[in-house]
Amino acid sequence: MESNVYIKDKDYSVYVSSCLLVMRKNDGLVKMMARGSYVKPALDVLAILLRDYVDDSDYSCDVKSEKFNEKWVTALEINLKGKIRKKDGDKR
């Protein structure tokens, strides 16, 4: 299964759900990627995941510049590994 989630302009909840789905299917591992103005939303999604959904987490961030549409933009890659927190009443 593809382990990449590309952060763009949808609501944060879409990306949080996507990351959790990928983590469930991929042994707790997900890679989030963002460019340009979507770097901040990617960091916000990471913060939400760490605060509300993931325990025993380990993550790394790689920041670089990429040429995109004839312009240089910031590119962010976040690798997150952790255990999805079980909610009360969840029997999984």
PDB file as gemmi writes it, atoms N, CA and C in Angstrom:
CRYST1    1.000    1.000    1.000  90.00  90.00  90.00 P 1                      
ATOM      1  N   MET A   1       0.843  -1.197   0.000  1.00  0.00           N  
ATOM      2  CA  MET A   1       0.000   0.000   0.000  1.00  0.00           C  
ATOM      3  C   MET A   1       0.874   1.242   0.000  1.00  0.00           C  
ATOM      4  N   GLU A   2       0.424   2.240  -0.696  1.00  0.00           N  
ATOM      5  CA  GLU A   2       1.115   3.524  -0.737  1.00  0.00           C  
ATOM      6  C   GLU A   2       1.108   4.145   0.656  1.00  0.00           C  
ATOM      7  N   SER A   3       2.279   4.594   1.100  1.00  0.00           N  
ATOM      8  CA  SER A   3       2.355   5.157   2.451  1.00  0.00           C  
ATOM      9  C   SER A   3       2.484   6.669   2.446  1.00  0.00           C  
ATOM     10  N   ASN A   4       2.297   7.320   1.281  1.00  0.00           N  
ATOM     11  CA  ASN A   4       2.438   8.771   1.185  1.00  0.00           C  
ATOM     12  C   ASN A   4       1.083   9.465   1.247  1.00  0.00           C  
ATOM     13  N   VAL A   5       1.040  10.568   1.999  1.00  0.00           N  
ATOM     14  CA  VAL A   5      -0.133  11.441   2.028  1.00  0.00           C  
ATOM     15  C   VAL A   5       0.371  12.824   1.621  1.00  0.00           C  
ATOM     16  N   TYR A   6      -0.170  13.351   0.531  1.00  0.00           N  
ATOM     17  CA  TYR A   6       0.236  14.650   0.010  1.00  0.00           C  
ATOM     18  C   TYR A   6      -0.717  15.717   0.545  1.00  0.00           C  
ATOM     19  N   ILE A   7      -0.173  16.654   1.302  1.00  0.00           N  
ATOM     20  CA  ILE A   7      -0.973  17.703   1.930  1.00  0.00           C  
ATOM     21  C   ILE A   7      -1.156  18.847   0.935  1.00  0.00           C  
ATOM     22  N   LYS A   8      -2.417  19.213   0.726  1.00  0.00           N  
ATOM     23  CA  LYS A   8      -2.715  20.343  -0.164  1.00  0.00           C  
ATOM     24  C   LYS A   8      -3.740  21.249   0.502  1.00  0.00           C  
ATOM     25  N   ASP A   9      -4.909  21.473  -0.138  1.00  0.00           N  
ATOM     26  CA  ASP A   9      -5.818  22.506   0.336  1.00  0.00           C  
ATOM     27  C   ASP A   9      -7.147  21.993   0.887  1.00  0.00           C  
ATOM     28  N   LYS A  10      -7.215  20.726   1.243  1.00  0.00           N  
ATOM     29  CA  LYS A  10      -8.447  20.212   1.845  1.00  0.00           C  
ATOM     30  C   LYS A  10      -8.448  20.493   3.344  1.00  0.00           C  
ATOM     31  N   ASP A  11      -9.562  20.210   3.975  1.00  0.00           N  
ATOM     32  CA  ASP A  11      -9.684  20.382   5.419  1.00  0.00           C  
ATOM     33  C   ASP A  11      -8.717  19.447   6.146  1.00  0.00           C  
ATOM     34  N   TYR A  12      -8.185  19.896   7.272  1.00  0.00           N  
ATOM     35  CA  TYR A  12      -7.220  19.095   8.026  1.00  0.00           C  
ATOM     36  C   TYR A  12      -7.770  17.713   8.371  1.00  0.00           C  
ATOM     37  N   SER A  13      -9.057  17.635   8.658  1.00  0.00           N  
ATOM     38  CA  SER A  13      -9.633  16.348   9.064  1.00  0.00           C  
ATOM     39  C   SER A  13      -9.492  15.290   7.968  1.00  0.00           C  
ATOM     40  N   VAL A  14      -9.499  15.705   6.723  1.00  0.00           N  
ATOM     41  CA  VAL A  14      -9.313  14.766   5.601  1.00  0.00           C  
ATOM     42  C   VAL A  14      -7.924  14.143   5.676  1.00  0.00           C  
ATOM     43  N   TYR A  15      -6.919  14.956   5.944  1.00  0.00           N  
ATOM     44  CA  TYR A  15      -5.549  14.464   6.002  1.00  0.00           C  
ATOM     45  C   TYR A  15      -5.293  13.648   7.263  1.00  0.00           C  
ATOM     46  N   VAL A  16      -5.891  14.039   8.371  1.00  0.00           N  
ATOM     47  CA  VAL A  16      -5.760  13.249   9.598  1.00  0.00           C  
ATOM     48  C   VAL A  16      -6.348  11.855   9.368  1.00  0.00           C  
ATOM     49  N   SER A  17      -7.532  11.797   8.784  1.00  0.00           N  
ATOM     50  CA  SER A  17      -8.169  10.505   8.489  1.00  0.00           C  
ATOM     51  C   SER A  17      -7.327   9.682   7.522  1.00  0.00           C  
ATOM     52  N   SER A  18      -6.796  10.322   6.502  1.00  0.00           N  
ATOM     53  CA  SER A  18      -5.959   9.625   5.528  1.00  0.00           C  
ATOM     54  C   SER A  18      -4.706   9.057   6.182  1.00  0.00           C  
ATOM     55  N   CYS A  19      -4.079   9.837   7.025  1.00  0.00           N  
ATOM     56  CA  CYS A  19      -2.875   9.368   7.715  1.00  0.00           C  
ATOM     57  C   CYS A  19      -3.189   8.184   8.622  1.00  0.00           C  
ATOM     58  N   LEU A  20      -4.297   8.262   9.348  1.00  0.00           N  
ATOM     59  CA  LEU A  20      -4.670   7.155  10.230  1.00  0.00           C  
ATOM     60  C   LEU A  20      -4.971   5.892   9.435  1.00  0.00           C  
ATOM     61  N   LEU A  21      -5.624   6.037   8.304  1.00  0.00           N  
ATOM     62  CA  LEU A  21      -5.907   4.888   7.448  1.00  0.00           C  
ATOM     63  C   LEU A  21      -4.609   4.249   6.953  1.00  0.00           C  
ATOM     64  N   VAL A  22      -3.687   5.071   6.480  1.00  0.00           N  
ATOM     65  CA  VAL A  22      -2.404   4.554   5.999  1.00  0.00           C  
ATOM     66  C   VAL A  22      -1.648   3.880   7.142  1.00  0.00           C  
ATOM     67  N   MET A  23      -1.664   4.490   8.317  1.00  0.00           N  
ATOM     68  CA  MET A  23      -0.966   3.908   9.463  1.00  0.00           C  
ATOM     69  C   MET A  23      -1.551   2.551   9.843  1.00  0.00           C  
ATOM     70  N   ARG A  24      -2.858   2.409   9.780  1.00  0.00           N  
ATOM     71  CA  ARG A  24      -3.489   1.124  10.094  1.00  0.00           C  
ATOM     72  C   ARG A  24      -3.064   0.045   9.111  1.00  0.00           C  
ATOM     73  N   LYS A  25      -2.916   0.404   7.855  1.00  0.00           N  
ATOM     74  CA  LYS A  25      -2.579  -0.558   6.802  1.00  0.00           C  
ATOM     75  C   LYS A  25      -1.077  -0.773   6.666  1.00  0.00           C  
ATOM     76  N   ASN A  26      -0.274   0.097   7.253  1.00  0.00           N  
ATOM     77  CA  ASN A  26       1.169   0.100   6.985  1.00  0.00           C  
ATOM     78  C   ASN A  26       2.000   0.004   8.266  1.00  0.00           C  
ATOM     79  N   ASP A  27       1.568  -0.791   9.214  1.00  0.00           N  
ATOM     80  CA  ASP A  27       2.315  -1.022  10.464  1.00  0.00           C  
ATOM     81  C   ASP A  27       2.678   0.264  11.203  1.00  0.00           C  
ATOM     82  N   GLY A  28       1.764   1.222  11.215  1.00  0.00           N  
ATOM     83  CA  GLY A  28       1.974   2.442  11.979  1.00  0.00           C  
ATOM     84  C   GLY A  28       2.878   3.466  11.322  1.00  0.00           C  
ATOM     85  N   LEU A  29       3.119   3.340  10.026  1.00  0.00           N  
ATOM     86  CA  LEU A  29       4.028   4.243   9.334  1.00  0.00           C  
ATOM     87  C   LEU A  29       3.285   5.052   8.271  1.00  0.00           C  
ATOM     88  N   VAL A  30       3.575   6.355   8.219  1.00  0.00           N  
ATOM     89  CA  VAL A  30       3.016   7.225   7.174  1.00  0.00           C  
ATOM     90  C   VAL A  30       4.055   8.278   6.815  1.00  0.00           C  
ATOM     91  N   LYS A  31       4.046   8.682   5.555  1.00  0.00           N  
ATOM     92  CA  LYS A  31       4.909   9.761   5.081  1.00  0.00           C  
ATOM     93  C   LYS A  31       4.005  10.874   4.555  1.00  0.00           C  
ATOM     94  N   MET A  32       4.124  12.065   5.160  1.00  0.00           N  
ATOM     95  CA  MET A  32       3.364  13.230   4.707  1.00  0.00           C  
ATOM     96  C   MET A  32       4.305  14.124   3.908  1.00  0.00           C  
ATOM     97  N   MET A  33       3.789  14.643   2.806  1.00  0.00           N  
ATOM     98  CA  MET A  33       4.608  15.500   1.953  1.00  0.00           C  
ATOM     99  C   MET A  33       3.838  16.767   1.610  1.00  0.00           C  
ATOM    100  N   ALA A  34       4.559  17.898   1.578  1.00  0.00           N  
ATOM    101  CA  ALA A  34       3.920  19.179   1.268  1.00  0.00           C  
ATOM    102  C   ALA A  34       4.944  20.094   0.610  1.00  0.00           C  
ATOM    103  N   ARG A  35       4.432  21.028  -0.185  1.00  0.00           N  
ATOM    104  CA  ARG A  35       5.272  22.034  -0.849  1.00  0.00           C  
ATOM    105  C   ARG A  35       4.684  23.425  -0.639  1.00  0.00           C  
ATOM    106  N   GLY A  36       5.574  24.395  -0.612  1.00  0.00           N  
ATOM    107  CA  GLY A  36       5.170  25.797  -0.614  1.00  0.00           C  
ATOM    108  C   GLY A  36       4.263  26.167   0.544  1.00  0.00           C  
ATOM    109  N   SER A  37       3.118  26.752   0.216  1.00  0.00           N  
ATOM    110  CA  SER A  37       2.204  27.247   1.246  1.00  0.00           C  
ATOM    111  C   SER A  37       1.511  26.132   2.017  1.00  0.00           C  
ATOM    112  N   TYR A  38       1.700  24.881   1.606  1.00  0.00           N  
ATOM    113  CA  TYR A  38       1.070  23.760   2.300  1.00  0.00           C  
ATOM    114  C   TYR A  38       1.956  23.159   3.384  1.00  0.00           C  
ATOM    115  N   VAL A  39       3.144  23.748   3.597  1.00  0.00           N  
ATOM    116  CA  VAL A  39       4.043  23.261   4.646  1.00  0.00           C  
ATOM    117  C   VAL A  39       3.420  23.449   6.028  1.00  0.00           C  
ATOM    118  N   LYS A  40       2.861  24.619   6.286  1.00  0.00           N  
ATOM    119  CA  LYS A  40       2.239  24.865   7.596  1.00  0.00           C  
ATOM    120  C   LYS A  40       1.073  23.918   7.859  1.00  0.00           C  
ATOM    121  N   PRO A  41       0.144  23.713   6.915  1.00  0.00           N  
ATOM    122  CA  PRO A  41      -0.914  22.733   7.169  1.00  0.00           C  
ATOM    123  C   PRO A  41      -0.371  21.328   7.444  1.00  0.00           C  
ATOM    124  N   ALA A  42       0.722  20.952   6.818  1.00  0.00           N  
ATOM    125  CA  ALA A  42       1.309  19.630   7.080  1.00  0.00           C  
ATOM    126  C   ALA A  42       1.793  19.537   8.526  1.00  0.00           C  
ATOM    127  N   LEU A  43       2.407  20.608   9.011  1.00  0.00           N  
ATOM    128  CA  LEU A  43       2.848  20.628  10.407  1.00  0.00           C  
ATOM    129  C   LEU A  43       1.657  20.613  11.365  1.00  0.00           C  
ATOM    130  N   ASP A  44       0.581  21.296  10.988  1.00  0.00           N  
ATOM    131  CA  ASP A  44      -0.627  21.282  11.813  1.00  0.00           C  
ATOM    132  C   ASP A  44      -1.231  19.880  11.870  1.00  0.00           C  
ATOM    133  N   VAL A  45      -1.262  19.174  10.736  1.00  0.00           N  
ATOM    134  CA  VAL A  45      -1.783  17.802  10.714  1.00  0.00           C  
ATOM    135  C   VAL A  45      -0.924  16.912  11.608  1.00  0.00           C  
ATOM    136  N   LEU A  46       0.399  17.071  11.538  1.00  0.00           N  
ATOM    137  CA  LEU A  46       1.291  16.303  12.412  1.00  0.00           C  
ATOM    138  C   LEU A  46       0.972  16.582  13.882  1.00  0.00           C  
ATOM    139  N   ALA A  47       0.801  17.848  14.240  1.00  0.00           N  
ATOM    140  CA  ALA A  47       0.508  18.217  15.622  1.00  0.00           C  
ATOM    141  C   ALA A  47      -0.807  17.605  16.097  1.00  0.00           C  
ATOM    142  N   ILE A  48      -1.832  17.605  15.250  1.00  0.00           N  
ATOM    143  CA  ILE A  48      -3.128  17.007  15.604  1.00  0.00           C  
ATOM    144  C   ILE A  48      -2.975  15.504  15.815  1.00  0.00           C  
ATOM    145  N   LEU A  49      -2.251  14.845  14.918  1.00  0.00           N  
ATOM    146  CA  LEU A  49      -2.039  13.402  15.051  1.00  0.00           C  
ATOM    147  C   LEU A  49      -1.326  13.082  16.362  1.00  0.00           C  
ATOM    148  N   LEU A  50      -0.267  13.827  16.671  1.00  0.00           N  
ATOM    149  CA  LEU A  50       0.497  13.561  17.888  1.00  0.00           C  
ATOM    150  C   LEU A  50      -0.319  13.856  19.142  1.00  0.00           C  
ATOM    151  N   ARG A  51      -1.112  14.907  19.098  1.00  0.00           N  
ATOM    152  CA  ARG A  51      -1.889  15.306  20.274  1.00  0.00           C  
ATOM    153  C   ARG A  51      -3.058  14.378  20.547  1.00  0.00           C  
ATOM    154  N   ASP A  52      -3.772  13.973  19.490  1.00  0.00           N  
ATOM    155  CA  ASP A  52      -5.055  13.307  19.688  1.00  0.00           C  
ATOM    156  C   ASP A  52      -5.115  11.835  19.294  1.00  0.00           C  
ATOM    157  N   TYR A  53      -4.203  11.351  18.460  1.00  0.00           N  
ATOM    158  CA  TYR A  53      -4.422  10.034  17.866  1.00  0.00           C  
ATOM    159  C   TYR A  53      -3.273   9.038  17.960  1.00  0.00           C  
ATOM    160  N   VAL A  54      -2.052   9.489  18.172  1.00  0.00           N  
ATOM    161  CA  VAL A  54      -0.905   8.585  18.075  1.00  0.00           C  
ATOM    162  C   VAL A  54      -0.112   8.576  19.377  1.00  0.00           C  
ATOM    163  N   ASP A  55       0.215   7.367  19.843  1.00  0.00           N  
ATOM    164  CA  ASP A  55       1.074   7.176  21.011  1.00  0.00           C  
ATOM    165  C   ASP A  55       2.390   6.547  20.568  1.00  0.00           C  
ATOM    166  N   ASP A  56       3.385   6.614  21.438  1.00  0.00           N  
ATOM    167  CA  ASP A  56       4.699   6.017  21.171  1.00  0.00           C  
ATOM    168  C   ASP A  56       5.217   6.428  19.801  1.00  0.00           C  
ATOM    169  N   SER A  57       5.167   7.716  19.538  1.00  0.00           N  
ATOM    170  CA  SER A  57       5.493   8.209  18.196  1.00  0.00           C  
ATOM    171  C   SER A  57       6.987   8.496  18.049  1.00  0.00           C  
ATOM    172  N   ASP A  58       7.421   8.372  16.831  1.00  0.00           N  
ATOM    173  CA  ASP A  58       8.764   8.759  16.414  1.00  0.00           C  
ATOM    174  C   ASP A  58       8.597   9.396  15.042  1.00  0.00           C  
ATOM    175  N   TYR A  59       9.106  10.596  14.877  1.00  0.00           N  
ATOM    176  CA  TYR A  59       8.949  11.247  13.579  1.00  0.00           C  
ATOM    177  C   TYR A  59      10.216  12.007  13.214  1.00  0.00           C  
ATOM    178  N   SER A  60      10.372  12.214  11.916  1.00  0.00           N  
ATOM    179  CA  SER A  60      11.478  13.023  11.416  1.00  0.00           C  
ATOM    180  C   SER A  60      10.938  13.925  10.315  1.00  0.00           C  
ATOM    181  N   CYS A  61      11.548  15.091  10.189  1.00  0.00           N  
ATOM    182  CA  CYS A  61      11.150  16.056   9.167  1.00  0.00           C  
ATOM    183  C   CYS A  61      12.360  16.376   8.311  1.00  0.00           C  
ATOM    184  N   ASP A  62      12.156  16.365   7.007  1.00  0.00           N  
ATOM    185  CA  ASP A  62      13.203  16.714   6.059  1.00  0.00           C  
ATOM    186  C   ASP A  62      12.722  17.938   5.274  1.00  0.00           C  
ATOM    187  N   VAL A  63      13.493  18.999   5.342  1.00  0.00           N  
ATOM    188  CA  VAL A  63      13.128  20.245   4.653  1.00  0.00           C  
ATOM    189  C   VAL A  63      14.152  20.501   3.558  1.00  0.00           C  
ATOM    190  N   LYS A  64      13.653  20.832   2.368  1.00  0.00           N  
ATOM    191  CA  LYS A  64      14.544  21.125   1.252  1.00  0.00           C  
ATOM    192  C   LYS A  64      13.860  22.104   0.310  1.00  0.00           C  
ATOM    193  N   SER A  65      14.570  22.525  -0.719  1.00  0.00           N  
ATOM    194  CA  SER A  65      14.002  23.379  -1.758  1.00  0.00           C  
ATOM    195  C   SER A  65      13.918  22.570  -3.046  1.00  0.00           C  
ATOM    196  N   GLU A  66      12.817  22.749  -3.757  1.00  0.00           N  
ATOM    197  CA  GLU A  66      12.613  22.062  -5.031  1.00  0.00           C  
ATOM    198  C   GLU A  66      12.179  23.079  -6.070  1.00  0.00           C  
ATOM    199  N   LYS A  67      12.564  22.839  -7.294  1.00  0.00           N  
ATOM    200  CA  LYS A  67      12.082  23.676  -8.389  1.00  0.00           C  
ATOM    201  C   LYS A  67      10.728  23.131  -8.818  1.00  0.00           C  
ATOM    202  N   PHE A  68       9.702  23.968  -8.746  1.00  0.00           N  
ATOM    203  CA  PHE A  68       8.339  23.565  -9.050  1.00  0.00           C  
ATOM    204  C   PHE A  68       7.698  24.666  -9.879  1.00  0.00           C  
ATOM    205  N   ASN A  69       7.272  24.358 -11.091  1.00  0.00           N  
ATOM    206  CA  ASN A  69       6.682  25.353 -12.003  1.00  0.00           C  
ATOM    207  C   ASN A  69       7.583  26.574 -12.167  1.00  0.00           C  
ATOM    208  N   GLU A  70       8.866  26.322 -12.432  1.00  0.00           N  
ATOM    209  CA  GLU A  70       9.846  27.385 -12.699  1.00  0.00           C  
ATOM    210  C   GLU A  70      10.157  28.253 -11.482  1.00  0.00           C  
ATOM    211  N   LYS A  71       9.732  27.855 -10.285  1.00  0.00           N  
ATOM    212  CA  LYS A  71      10.029  28.607  -9.068  1.00  0.00           C  
ATOM    213  C   LYS A  71      10.605  27.652  -8.035  1.00  0.00           C  
ATOM    214  N   TRP A  72      11.417  28.189  -7.136  1.00  0.00           N  
ATOM    215  CA  TRP A  72      11.926  27.404  -6.031  1.00  0.00           C  
ATOM    216  C   TRP A  72      10.933  27.496  -4.875  1.00  0.00           C  
ATOM    217  N   VAL A  73      10.551  26.344  -4.338  1.00  0.00           N  
ATOM    218  CA  VAL A  73       9.617  26.302  -3.216  1.00  0.00           C  
ATOM    219  C   VAL A  73      10.184  25.403  -2.123  1.00  0.00           C  
ATOM    220  N   THR A  74       9.739  25.631  -0.911  1.00  0.00           N  
ATOM    221  CA  THR A  74      10.103  24.775   0.206  1.00  0.00           C  
ATOM    222  C   THR A  74       9.324  23.477   0.103  1.00  0.00           C  
ATOM    223  N   ALA A  75      10.002  22.369   0.334  1.00  0.00           N  
ATOM    224  CA  ALA A  75       9.356  21.061   0.334  1.00  0.00           C  
ATOM    225  C   ALA A  75       9.603  20.411   1.697  1.00  0.00           C  
ATOM    226  N   LEU A  76       8.570  19.810   2.246  1.00  0.00           N  
ATOM    227  CA  LEU A  76       8.641  19.180   3.560  1.00  0.00           C  
ATOM    228  C   LEU A  76       8.215  17.729   3.436  1.00  0.00           C  
ATOM    229  N   GLU A  77       8.996  16.851   4.063  1.00  0.00           N  
ATOM    230  CA  GLU A  77       8.646  15.436   4.129  1.00  0.00           C  
ATOM    231  C   GLU A  77       8.684  15.032   5.600  1.00  0.00           C  
ATOM    232  N   ILE A  78       7.583  14.506   6.092  1.00  0.00           N  
ATOM    233  CA  ILE A  78       7.474  14.078   7.483  1.00  0.00           C  
ATOM    234  C   ILE A  78       7.250  12.577   7.496  1.00  0.00           C  
ATOM    235  N   ASN A  79       8.123  11.854   8.188  1.00  0.00           N  
ATOM    236  CA  ASN A  79       7.957  10.423   8.384  1.00  0.00           C  
ATOM    237  C   ASN A  79       7.507  10.202   9.826  1.00  0.00           C  
ATOM    238  N   LEU A  80       6.351   9.590   9.987  1.00  0.00           N  
ATOM    239  CA  LEU A  80       5.774   9.368  11.313  1.00  0.00           C  
ATOM    240  C   LEU A  80       5.537   7.880  11.514  1.00  0.00           C  
ATOM    241  N   LYS A  81       5.983   7.386  12.656  1.00  0.00           N  
ATOM    242  CA  LYS A  81       5.708   6.012  13.051  1.00  0.00           C  
ATOM    243  C   LYS A  81       5.181   6.050  14.473  1.00  0.00           C  
ATOM    244  N   GLY A  82       4.129   5.278  14.723  1.00  0.00           N  
ATOM    245  CA  GLY A  82       3.559   5.241  16.060  1.00  0.00           C  
ATOM    246  C   GLY A  82       2.399   4.274  16.136  1.00  0.00           C  
ATOM    247  N   LYS A  83       1.849   4.172  17.335  1.00  0.00           N  
ATOM    248  CA  LYS A  83       0.677   3.333  17.556  1.00  0.00           C  
ATOM    249  C   LYS A  83      -0.551   4.221  17.634  1.00  0.00           C  
ATOM    250  N   ILE A  84      -1.584   3.824  16.902  1.00  0.00           N  
ATOM    251  CA  ILE A  84      -2.830   4.590  16.938  1.00  0.00           C  
ATOM    252  C   ILE A  84      -3.500   4.349  18.282  1.00  0.00           C  
ATOM    253  N   ARG A  85      -3.845   5.438  18.934  1.00  0.00           N  
ATOM    254  CA  ARG A  85      -4.474   5.377  20.249  1.00  0.00           C  
ATOM    255  C   ARG A  85      -5.868   4.772  20.144  1.00  0.00           C  
ATOM    256  N   LYS A  86      -6.185   3.869  21.031  1.00  0.00           N  
ATOM    257  CA  LYS A  86      -7.518   3.270  21.051  1.00  0.00           C  
ATOM    258  C   LYS A  86      -8.444   4.172  21.839  1.00  0.00           C  
ATOM    259  N   LYS A  87      -9.649   4.322  21.328  1.00  0.00           N  
ATOM    260  CA  LYS A  87     -10.647   5.114  22.026  1.00  0.00           C  
ATOM    261  C   LYS A  87     -11.387   4.220  23.020  1.00  0.00           C  
ATOM    262  N   ASP A  88     -12.033   4.818  24.006  1.00  0.00           N  
ATOM    263  CA  ASP A  88     -12.846   4.053  24.957  1.00  0.00           C  
ATOM    264  C   ASP A  88     -13.915   3.290  24.209  1.00  0.00           C  
ATOM    265  N   GLY A  89     -14.043   2.009  24.488  1.00  0.00           N  
ATOM    266  CA  GLY A  89     -15.062   1.203  23.831  1.00  0.00           C  
ATOM    267  C   GLY A  89     -14.602   0.579  22.545  1.00  0.00           C  
ATOM    268  N   ASP A  90     -13.404   0.918  22.066  1.00  0.00           N  
ATOM    269  CA  ASP A  90     -12.879   0.342  20.830  1.00  0.00           C  
ATOM    270  C   ASP A  90     -12.318  -1.039  21.153  1.00  0.00           C  
ATOM    271  N   LYS A  91     -12.831  -2.064  20.483  1.00  0.00           N  
ATOM    272  CA  LYS A  91     -12.442  -3.428  20.790  1.00  0.00           C  
ATOM    273  C   LYS A  91     -11.381  -3.972  19.838  1.00  0.00           C  
ATOM    274  N   ARG A  92     -10.753  -3.106  19.069  1.00  0.00           N  
ATOM    275  CA  ARG A  92      -9.711  -3.585  18.142  1.00  0.00           C  
ATOM    276  C   ARG A  92      -8.430  -3.861  18.835  1.00  0.00           C  
TER     277      ARG A  92                                                      
END                                                                             
